[in-house]
C-alpha cells in the first residue's frame, strides 16, 4: 500500500493539474525529484477534487455493476415449476433450450429454488391381455415341442426390449420434490 499524500504534495499536484498536466506527466515530474507517487493516487486525487468542486462527496458511478444480470428470475422459476408439475416432464437440456438459459442455470433452479431432484423412471414389465392369451395358446404347443431332450437346443428371445431413442415418447426421468410425492404412474414407463 502506498503512502498517503501530504498537504504540500497534494497542492503541487493540483497546481500541475491546473496547468493541464496529465497524471502520467505528473508522476514523471515527481520521479525526477526522487519523490515516487503512483499514477492511481494522482488520478484519485484529481477525481476527488473534481467531485468536490462539483459539490458531491462521492464519485459518480461510471461503471456498470460487475457480472452478468441474474438469470434465475422469479418468472423463470415459475415457468420451470409449471413445466415440471405434470407427467412426462422435459429434461434439463430441453428446458434450457426452451427458455434460452444454460443447462447449469436450469439445474440450479430445479435443485436450489424448487428443492427438486432428478430421478430415473424404473422399467416395469407387464404383459397385456393379448400377450397373456397368446402365451397360453402357444405354451402348450411349445411344451410338446421341447418334450424329451429338445429343450437343450432352444434359445428364446422373448424378453428382448428395443428402445427407439429418436422418438418423442415418454421420457425416462421425473422430478421429485421434498414437499410432495410424484404419482406412481409418472415414475414408470
N, C-alpha and C positions, 0 to 999 in steps of 0.2 A: 504494500500500500504506500502510495506516495505521500510526501509531506504536505502539510497544509500551507497554503499561500499566505504570507504575512501581508499586512496592510499596504506597505510600500510597494511590494511586488504587484499586488492587485492594481493599485493606482497606475503603475507604469504600464502594465498590460492593457488597461483600459485606455490609457493615453495612446498607445500604439494602435489600438483598435480604432480610435477616433481619427488616426492618420491613415486609415484604410489598409492596415497590415492584416494579412491572413493569419490564421492560427499557426500554420506551418512556418511562416516568416518570423512570427513572434518567438517560437521555440528556437529557431536557428539564431536569432539575435541574442537570446539569453544564453545559448550554448557557447557563443563566442566569449561571453563574460564569465564562463565557468559556473553558471547557475543553470541547473538542469530542471526543466519543467516539462511535464508531459503535455502532449497536444490535447489529450482528453480534458485535462484540468483547465487548459486555456479555453477550450470550446465550452465547457460547463460554465466558466466564469462569464464568458460573453453571453451565453444564453440566459443566465440568471440576471445579468444586467439589463438585457433587452426586456425580459419579463417584468423587472422592477420598474423600468421606465414606462411600460405599458399599463402598469397598475395591478398586475396579477402576481401573486406569490408563487404559484405553481406553474410548471411548464405545460403548454397545451399538448394534448396527445396528438402527435403527428403519425404514430404508428397504429396499425390495426392490432387487435388482440392476436396473440400468437396462437398457432394451431388452427385446424380446420373447424368449421362450425359443428356443433353437436348433431349427429345424425339420429340418435335414439330419442326422437321427439315423442311426446305423448300420442300424436296422431299415428306415427309408425307403430308404436307399441299396441295401440288399439286395433289397428288394421291387421297386424300379425296375430293378435289374440283372437280376432274374429275368424281368421283363416284356419286357426288350429282348433277351433271349438267343435268341429264336426268329424265324421269319419272320413277316411281316405285323404288325410292331410298332405299338403305339399312338403317336399323335403326342404332342407335349409338352403340348398343351392337354388332350387326353384323359387323359393320365397325371395332370395336375394336378387334374382333376375327380375322378378315381378315388381319389386319396389325400388330397384336401381341402387341398392346398397351392397356392401361386401358381405360375403358369407360369414365373416367374423362378427360383423355388426348384427346380423340376423341371429347368430348363435348366442351373442351376449344378451339380446332382447329376450330370447327364449329362456336362457338359464338364469340371468340376473334379474331382469324386470318381471318376467312371468313365473319365475321359480319352477321351470319345467325341465324335464329330462327326455331325451330321445330314447325310445325303446324299439326293439325289433319285434315285428309280428312273428308269432310262432305258427308253425305249419300244423294243420290239423288234417289228417287223412280220414275221410268219411266216404263210404260208398253211397251212391244214390240208389233209389229203389230199383231202377232199371238194371244197374250193375249187380245188385244183390240177386235179382231173379236170374240174370244171365249166368252168374256163378253157380247158382243152384242147379240150373238146367245143364250146364256144361260140366259140372263137377262129377256127376255120375259117370258120364262118358269118359272123363279123364281118369277116374279111378279104375274103370275097366281097362283102359289103355295101359296104365302102369302096373297092372296086376302081374305078379311074379317078380322078376328082377329087372324089368324095363325101367323102373323109376330111377336107376342109377344113371341113365342116359338122358334124362330130361333136364333142360335148362329153362327156367322161367324168366320172363321179363315183365311180369305182371305189375310190379310195384315201381315202375320207372316214371319219373317226373320230367317233363320237358318245360323249361321256362322260356318265355318269349320276352326278352328284355326291352325290345323296341316298341312295345305297345303301351298305350296309356291305360293300363289296367289298375287294379288295386295295388297301392304301394305297400312295401314291406316294412313300413315304420309307422309308429304312432307316438304321440307325446303324452307324457304322464305328468300331472301337476299335483302338488302337495295337498291342495285343498280338496280335490275331487278324484274319484276313480273313473277311468275310461270304461265305457261299456264293453262287455266281453266280446261283442260282435266286431268291435274295432280292432281288437288285439289278435284276431285270427285271420288267416287268408286261405 
